[in-house]
Amino acid sequence: MAASPPAIPPVPTAALYDALAPVYDRWQAAGGTRPFSQVVLAKLLPALERHAREAVPSSAGSSFVDLGCGTGELLLGLHRGRPDWRLVGIDGSGAMLGVARGKPDAERVQWIQGALTGTPTIAPPLFDAAGCFYDAINHLASAAALHAAMRAAPGLLRPGGLFVFD
């Protein structure tokens, strides 16, 4: 009878993304593939604008927080399209945030290191909308972590705010 392979302890997700950070954007576009941030942006921006027209009767503009923002491509795309919006990115990987902070116009976005399960307290005003993409929610390893993330995200939103995720 063959021996079972040795158990390999799981590597925390942040550590995996720290290792991927230097090549992540190139990997997203490898082989001429359309980066996922562009796919999301094409669908997200119209939804955010519709929500702003229907649910946010304010002249203050819109605000969006990206939970699991990675290298910031989605937020920087939002900034290019809507430079007056307040944008914040939260990610557990310091290396991914480091890549994001090094990009053109990165100073227009606030970058915060934090977990999906306990999003940091951010100074008011609360956000009109929040998003969590790239299957980031799938990295939550337990039902308790998923429940914690689903409780934490609404705490960043103003009443009537929109939470969009894949």
NUTI-231924 format. One record per residue (C-alpha): z negated, x, y. Coordinates in steps of 0.2 Angstrom, whole numbers. Example, Ala and Ser with C-alpha at 12.3 -4.5 7.8 and 13.67 -1.06 7.14 Angstrom:
<atom <-39, 62, -22>>
<atom <-36, 68, -5>>
END
This chain:
<atom <0, 0, 0>>
<atom <5, 7, 17>>
<atom <-8, 10, 30>>
<atom <-7, -1, 45>>
<atom <-1, 7, 61>>
<atom <-15, 12, 73>>
<atom <-20, -1, 86>>
<atom <-14, 4, 103>>
<atom <-25, -2, 117>>
<atom <-16, -12, 130>>
<atom <-12, -3, 147>>
<atom <-17, -13, 162>>
<atom <-2, -21, 171>>
<atom <-5, -12, 187>>
<atom <-4, 5, 178>>
<atom <13, 0, 170>>
<atom <20, -5, 187>>
<atom <13, 11, 195>>
<atom <23, 21, 183>>
<atom <39, 10, 186>>
<atom <37, 10, 205>>
<atom <48, 25, 209>>
<atom <63, 18, 199>>
<atom <60, -1, 200>>
<atom <73, -5, 214>>
<atom <86, 5, 205>>
<atom <82, -3, 189>>
<atom <84, -20, 196>>
<atom <102, -16, 202>>
<atom <107, -6, 187>>
<atom <124, -9, 180>>
<atom <129, -19, 196>>
<atom <116, -32, 192>>
<atom <111, -44, 206>>
<atom <93, -40, 210>>
<atom <81, -54, 206>>
<atom <75, -54, 224>>
<atom <92, -59, 230>>
<atom <93, -73, 217>>
<atom <76, -79, 222>>
<atom <79, -78, 241>>
<atom <95, -88, 239>>
<atom <85, -103, 232>>
<atom <68, -100, 241>>
<atom <74, -99, 259>>
<atom <82, -116, 259>>
<atom <67, -123, 251>>
<atom <55, -115, 263>>
<atom <65, -121, 278>>
<atom <66, -139, 271>>
<atom <47, -138, 268>>
<atom <45, -132, 286>>
<atom <55, -147, 293>>
<atom <47, -160, 282>>
<atom <29, -154, 281>>
<atom <25, -142, 295>>
<atom <27, -150, 312>>
<atom <24, -134, 322>>
<atom <33, -123, 334>>
<atom <23, -108, 328>>
<atom <36, -103, 315>>
<atom <33, -101, 297>>
<atom <22, -90, 286>>
<atom <24, -85, 268>>
<atom <13, -74, 256>>
<atom <21, -66, 241>>
<atom <9, -64, 226>>
<atom <14, -50, 215>>
<atom <26, -44, 229>>
<atom <30, -27, 220>>
<atom <42, -16, 231>>
<atom <43, -30, 244>>
<atom <62, -33, 242>>
<atom <59, -52, 243>>
<atom <48, -51, 259>>
<atom <60, -39, 267>>
<atom <74, -51, 263>>
<atom <65, -65, 271>>
<atom <61, -54, 286>>
<atom <80, -51, 289>>
<atom <84, -69, 288>>
<atom <68, -75, 298>>
<atom <61, -61, 308>>
<atom <49, -73, 317>>
<atom <40, -78, 301>>
<atom <23, -71, 297>>
<atom <24, -62, 280>>
<atom <11, -55, 268>>
<atom <13, -46, 252>>
<atom <-1, -44, 239>>
<atom <1, -34, 223>>
<atom <-10, -26, 211>>
<atom <0, -10, 210>>
<atom <-4, 3, 224>>
<atom <12, 13, 219>>
<atom <23, -3, 221>>
<atom <15, -6, 238>>
<atom <18, 12, 243>>
<atom <37, 10, 239>>
<atom <37, -6, 249>>
<atom <28, 2, 264>>
<atom <41, 16, 264>>
<atom <56, 4, 267>>
<atom <65, 0, 284>>
<atom <56, -14, 293>>
<atom <41, -13, 281>>
<atom <29, -13, 296>>
<atom <34, -31, 299>>
<atom <25, -36, 283>>
<atom <7, -35, 280>>
<atom <4, -26, 263>>
<atom <-12, -29, 253>>
<atom <-18, -23, 236>>
<atom <-26, -36, 226>>
<atom <-25, -46, 210>>
<atom <-18, -63, 207>>
<atom <-34, -69, 200>>
<atom <-44, -66, 215>>
<atom <-33, -65, 230>>
<atom <-41, -57, 245>>
<atom <-47, -66, 260>>
<atom <-35, -65, 274>>
<atom <-39, -69, 292>>
<atom <-33, -86, 298>>
<atom <-21, -94, 300>>
<atom <-18, -99, 282>>
<atom <0, -99, 276>>
<atom <13, -113, 276>>
<atom <19, -107, 259>>
<atom <15, -95, 245>>
<atom <26, -88, 231>>
<atom <24, -79, 214>>
<atom <40, -73, 206>>
<atom <47, -60, 194>>
<atom <36, -69, 180>>
<atom <21, -61, 188>>
<atom <10, -76, 181>>
<atom <16, -71, 163>>
<atom <6, -55, 165>>
<atom <-11, -64, 166>>
<atom <-17, -61, 148>>
<atom <-29, -76, 146>>
<atom <-31, -94, 150>>
<atom <-46, -89, 161>>
<atom <-35, -77, 171>>
<atom <-22, -91, 173>>
<atom <-35, -103, 179>>
<atom <-42, -91, 191>>
<atom <-25, -87, 199>>
<atom <-21, -106, 200>>
<atom <-38, -108, 209>>
<atom <-35, -93, 221>>
<atom <-18, -96, 227>>
<atom <-21, -113, 236>>
<atom <-35, -104, 245>>
<atom <-22, -95, 255>>
<atom <-13, -111, 260>>
<atom <-15, -123, 274>>
<atom <-17, -141, 269>>
<atom <0, -147, 263>>
<atom <6, -129, 260>>
<atom <19, -126, 247>>
<atom <16, -115, 231>>
<atom <32, -110, 222>>
<atom <32, -99, 206>>
<atom <43, -96, 192>>
END
